[in-house]
Amino acid sequence: MSTDNLTPDLAYLAMYEFLVDLYQRTKSDELGSLLGSMSYLGDGETADPAVWKDWMRCVTKVLSGKGDAQLKLR
């Protein structure tokens, strides 16, 4: 499987599917709420428009080399 062409849209869908799988196992209300906000509407926009803006901010951060997956709670 090649991920050379993983666009922000496809990465978003992969992350969404990951969270759906996690929700299926945990039935977490917090995850359910997040998934509701992240869901696409008929017009192709997310239910909460801020979600997509936040996603693209994170994509930009990672693509500029400033992202990492080390847990840092403040």
Rosetta blueprint (number, residue, H / E / L):
1 M L
2 S L
3 T L
4 D L
5 N L
6 L L
7 T L
8 P H
9 D H
10 L H
11 A H
12 Y H
13 L H
14 A H
15 M H
16 Y H
17 E H
18 F H
19 L H
20 V H
21 D H
22 L H
23 Y H
24 Q H
25 R H
26 T H
27 K L
28 S L
29 D H
30 E H
31 L H
32 G H
33 S H
34 L H
35 L H
36 G H
37 S H
38 M H
39 S L
40 Y E
41 L L
42 G L
43 D L
44 G L
45 E L
46 T E
47 A L
48 D L
49 P H
50 A H
51 V H
52 W H
53 K H
54 D H
55 W H
56 M H
57 R H
58 C H
59 V H
60 T H
61 K H
62 V H
63 L H
64 S L
65 G L
66 K L
67 G L
68 D L
69 A L
70 Q L
71 L L
72 K L
73 L L
74 R L
